[in-house]
C-alpha cells in the first residue's frame, strides 16, 4: 500500500543502541534534533564536479565525472547520513537541475561515465521535477553510462522511461548499507532487505545496471566483526546482481554520529582495517562484469597521522582500477 506521498508505511523503524545496558533509541525526530547547520549551497550556481578513472564492465578504464546537483533533501532520515547538508529544505524548482547541468557540462569533455548525484533520490519528483527528468536525459543521452542514486523503495515507471531516453546504459545506485536485517532496521532507512532485493529484481527486469553502496562498517558492528560483516554484505549484493558494489567508510559529521562515536556506540574504521576488508572483498568470486570499489573520499580521516598515507591512497586507487590488491604493499 502506498501513501499519498508515494512512500510505503508498512513498518515503523527505530534505531536502538545501548549504553551501560540502557537502551538509547533514535527515530527521525531525534536524528533531526542533532543536526547542525547546512552547508551554503546555491542552486543558481554551476554545481561542483570531479572526474576520476573507473573500470567499466570490461575492465577498460573510463573517465567518470560526478556532478553534485543541488536540490531538495531526501525524505528518509538515515542515522548515518550527512548528505542533507548539501541540499535545500524546499522542493526543487522546475528547470533548476537542467540549468545547473547545462552550466557545468561544457567543462566535461568526455562522453564516457557521468554520475548525476543530487544527495537525495533521482526519481523523487520533489527532488527532481518531472520536467527536469526529461531535460536531464536529453543533456546526458550521449554518455556511455549514466549513474543516478535512488532509494530502493522509490520504484516507478519513471526509471525505465528515463533509461529509454538514453543512448547508453542507466545505472541506478542504491544504499543497502548492510545485509544484516537487524542492523539495517536500526539505521532508520525505512527499508528492509527484501526492499533492496525487490529493487534489484525490478532493475534487472528492465535490463538496467545496479550500483550498491555499503557502509564499512555500519553502526552497531564492532571493529573485530567489520571484515566478516562487510564481506557478507558484499556477497549479498553480488548475488542480487549488483554490477558495482562500493564500500564507504563510516564517518562522523552529521551530528548524531559524532555523539555516538564519542560514546562508543559506533566504531569508525582505521586505514588498515579498510584496506584489509577491501583486499578480502576483491578476492570474492563474482561475475566478469561485477566490480568492487572502496570509496576514497576523505580517506585521510582514517589515517591517524600515518606517514605512509600518500602511498596507501595510490595503492588503493590502483586496487580500484585494476580490481585486485598487489602483493608489493604491506600494511604498516
C-alpha positions in Angstrom: 0.0 0.0 0.0 1.4 3.4 -0.9 0.6 6.6 1.0 -0.3 9.8 -0.9 3.3 10.9 -0.7 4.3 7.7 -2.5 6.3 6.2 0.4 5.1 2.9 1.9 4.2 2.9 5.6 4.4 -0.8 6.4 6.9 -0.7 9.2 7.9 1.6 12.0 11.7 1.8 12.2 13.7 2.9 15.2 17.4 2.9 15.9 18.2 1.3 19.3 21.7 1.1 20.8 22.8 0.5 24.4 25.0 2.5 26.9 25.8 0.5 30.0 22.9 -1.9 29.2 20.5 1.1 28.9 18.6 1.3 25.6 19.1 4.5 23.6 16.7 5.0 20.7 17.0 7.3 17.7 14.0 7.9 15.4 13.7 10.5 12.7 12.8 13.4 15.1 15.8 12.7 17.4 18.2 12.4 14.4 16.9 15.8 13.2 17.5 17.3 16.7 21.2 16.5 16.5 21.7 18.2 13.1 23.9 21.2 12.8 23.7 23.9 10.1 23.6 23.1 6.4 26.5 24.0 4.1 26.0 27.1 2.0 24.7 25.8 -1.4 23.2 27.8 -4.2 21.1 26.0 -6.9 21.6 29.0 -9.2 25.4 28.5 -9.4 27.2 25.8 -11.5 27.5 22.6 -9.4 30.7 21.1 -8.3 32.1 18.1 -10.2 35.0 15.7 -10.1 36.5 13.4 -12.7 38.2 10.1 -11.9 39.1 6.9 -13.7 36.9 3.9 -13.2 37.0 0.4 -14.9 33.9 -0.4 -16.9 32.3 -3.9 -17.1 35.0 -5.0 -19.4 37.9 -3.8 -17.2 38.6 -0.8 -19.5 39.5 2.4 -17.6 36.9 5.1 -18.4 36.6 8.7 -17.3 33.9 9.1 -14.7 32.6 12.5 -13.8 30.4 13.0 -10.7 28.2 16.1 -10.8 26.8 17.2 -7.5 23.4 18.7 -8.3 21.7 20.8 -5.7 18.0 20.2 -4.9 15.6 19.1 -2.2 16.9 16.8 0.6 15.9 13.2 0.9 12.7 12.5 2.9 14.4 9.5 4.6 16.3 10.3 7.8 19.1 7.7 7.8 21.1 7.5 11.0 24.5 7.9 9.4 23.7 10.3 6.5 25.4 13.6 6.2 24.4 14.4 2.6 21.4 16.6 3.8 24.0 19.3 4.5 24.3 19.8 0.7 20.6 20.1 -0.1 17.8 22.6 0.2 14.7 22.3 2.5 12.2 23.3 -0.2 11.2 21.4 -3.3 13.5 21.7 -6.3 12.2 24.4 -8.6 11.4 23.0 -12.1 14.2 23.8 -14.5 16.8 24.3 -11.7 18.7 21.0 -12.3 18.7 21.3 -16.1 20.2 24.8 -15.7 22.8 23.5 -13.3 23.9 20.7 -15.6 23.8 23.0 -18.7 26.2 25.3 -16.9 28.8 22.6 -16.0 28.5 20.2 -18.9 30.9 22.2 -21.2 33.6 21.5 -18.6 33.2 17.7 -19.1 34.8 16.9 -22.4 34.4 13.1 -22.4 31.2 11.2 -23.0 32.0 8.0 -21.0 30.6 7.8 -17.5 28.6 10.6 -15.8 27.1 10.4 -12.3 24.2 12.7 -11.5 24.2 12.7 -7.7 21.7 15.0 -6.0 22.3 13.9 -2.4 18.7 12.6 -2.5 16.6 10.4 -4.8 16.7 10.9 -8.5 13.2 9.6 -9.0 11.5 11.6 -6.2 9.6 14.3 -8.0 10.1 16.7 -5.2 13.9 16.4 -5.6 13.9 16.0 -9.4 10.8 17.5 -11.1 9.3 15.6 -14.0 10.2 18.4 -16.4 13.8 18.1 -15.3 13.9 14.4 -15.8 13.2 14.9 -19.5 15.7 17.8 -19.8 18.5 15.9 -17.9 18.0 12.9 -20.1 18.4 15.0 -23.2 21.6 16.5 -21.9 23.3 13.2 -21.0 21.9 10.9 -23.6 25.2 10.5 -25.4 27.2 9.3 -22.4 28.1 5.6 -22.4 26.8 5.2 -18.8 24.6 7.5 -16.7 24.6 6.8 -12.9 21.8 8.2 -10.6 21.1 7.5 -6.9 17.7 6.3 -5.6 16.2 4.7 -2.5 15.2 1.0 -3.1 11.6 1.7 -2.2 11.1 4.5 -4.8 10.4 2.3 -7.8 8.2 3.6 -10.6 7.8 3.7 -14.4 9.9 6.9 -14.4 13.0 4.7 -14.1 12.7 2.7 -17.3 11.2 5.7 -19.0 14.3 7.8 -18.2 16.5 4.9 -19.3 14.7 4.7 -22.6 15.7 8.3 -23.4 19.4 7.5 -23.1 21.6 6.1 -25.9 23.8 4.4 -23.3 23.3 2.4 -20.1 21.4 3.7 -17.0 22.9 2.5 -13.7 20.9 3.1 -10.5 22.9 3.4 -7.3 21.2 2.3 -4.1 22.3 2.3 -0.4 21.9 -1.2 1.0 24.5 -0.3 3.8 24.4 -3.9 5.2 22.9 -7.3 4.5 22.2 -7.8 8.2 18.4 -7.3 8.6 18.6 -6.3 12.3 21.3 -3.8 11.8 19.6 -2.4 8.7 16.4 -1.9 10.7 18.5 0.2 13.2 19.7 2.6 10.6 16.2 4.3 10.2 16.5 3.9 6.4 12.8 2.9 6.3 13.6 -0.2 4.3 14.1 -4.0 4.6 16.4 -6.4 2.9 13.5 -7.5 0.8 13.0 -3.9 -0.4 16.6 -3.9 -1.8 16.2 -7.4 -3.3 12.9 -6.3 -5.0 14.5 -3.2 -6.4 17.4 -5.2 -7.8 14.9 -7.6 -9.5 12.9 -4.6 -10.9 16.1 -3.0 -12.4 17.3 -6.3 -13.8 13.9 -7.0 -15.3 14.3 -3.7 -17.2 17.9 -4.5 -18.2 19.3 -1.7 -16.1 22.6 -1.7 -14.2 22.9 -1.7 -10.4 25.4 0.1 -8.1 25.2 -0.7 -4.4 26.6 1.3 -1.5 27.7 -0.5 1.7 28.9 1.0 5.0 32.3 0.0 6.3 31.1 -0.8 8.9 27.5 0.2 9.7 26.7 1.5 13.2 26.4 -1.4 15.6 29.3 -3.5 14.1 32.5 -3.8 16.2 36.0 -3.5 14.8 36.5 -7.2 15.3 33.4 -8.1 13.2 33.9 -5.5 10.5 35.7 -7.6 7.9 33.4 -10.6 8.3 30.2 -8.4 8.3 31.3 -6.4 5.3 32.3 -9.4 3.2 28.9 -11.0 3.9 27.2 -7.8 2.7 29.3 -7.6 -0.5 28.5 -11.2 -1.2 24.8 -10.5 -0.9 25.0 -7.5 -3.3 26.8 -9.6 -5.8 24.2 -12.4 -5.6 21.5 -9.8 -6.1 23.1 -8.8 -9.4 24.9 -5.6 -8.4 27.3 -4.6 -11.1 29.3 -2.2 -8.9 29.5 -2.6 -5.1 31.1 0.3 -3.4 32.2 0.2 0.3 32.0 3.6 2.0 34.0 4.0 5.3 31.7 5.2 8.1 32.4 8.8 9.0 31.2 11.3 11.6 30.0 14.8 10.7 26.2 14.7 10.8 25.7 15.4 14.5 24.2 12.2 15.8 27.2 10.1 14.5 29.6 12.4 16.3 27.7 11.9 19.6 27.5 8.1 19.1 31.2 7.9 18.3 32.2 9.9 21.4 30.0 7.4 23.5 31.5 4.3 21.9 28.3 3.4 20.1 29.9 3.3 16.7 33.3 2.1 15.6 35.0 4.2 12.9 37.4 2.1 10.8 41.1 2.9 10.5 43.0 2.8 7.3 44.5 -0.7 7.9 41.1 -2.2 8.6 39.6 -0.6 5.5 42.5 -1.9 3.3 42.2 -5.4 4.8 38.5 -5.5 4.2 38.9 -4.2 0.6 41.6 -6.8 -0.2 39.3 -9.6 1.1 36.3 -8.2 -0.9 38.4 -8.2 -4.1 39.1 -11.9 -3.7 35.4 -12.8 -3.7 34.1 -14.8 -6.7 31.9 -12.7 -8.9 30.8 -12.3 -12.5 33.1 -10.9 -15.1 31.1 -7.6 -15.2 30.9 -7.2 -11.4 33.3 -4.8 -9.7 34.0 -3.9 -6.1 35.3 -0.5 -5.1 36.4 1.3 -1.9 35.3 4.9 -1.7 38.4 7.0 -1.2 36.7 10.3 -0.4 38.1 11.9 2.8 40.3 8.8 3.4 42.8 10.9 5.3 40.3 10.9 8.2 41.1 7.2 8.7 44.9 7.6 8.6 45.6 8.5 12.3 48.6 10.6 11.2 50.2 7.7 9.3 53.2 8.8 7.4 52.5 6.4 4.5 49.1 7.9 3.7 50.1 9.1 0.1 51.4 5.7 -0.8 48.4 4.0 0.7 46.0 6.2 -1.3 47.9 5.5 -4.5 47.8 1.7 -3.8 44.0 1.8 -3.2 43.5 3.8 -6.4 45.4 1.0 -8.2 43.2 -1.6 -6.5 40.1 0.2 -7.6 41.3 0.5 -11.2 42.8 -3.0 -11.5 40.3 -4.8 -9.3 42.9 -6.6 -7.3 45.4 -6.0 -4.5 49.1 -6.1 -5.3 51.5 -8.2 -3.2 54.0 -5.4 -3.1 52.1 -3.4 -0.5 52.5 -4.1 3.2 50.2 -2.8 6.0 52.0 -0.6 8.4 
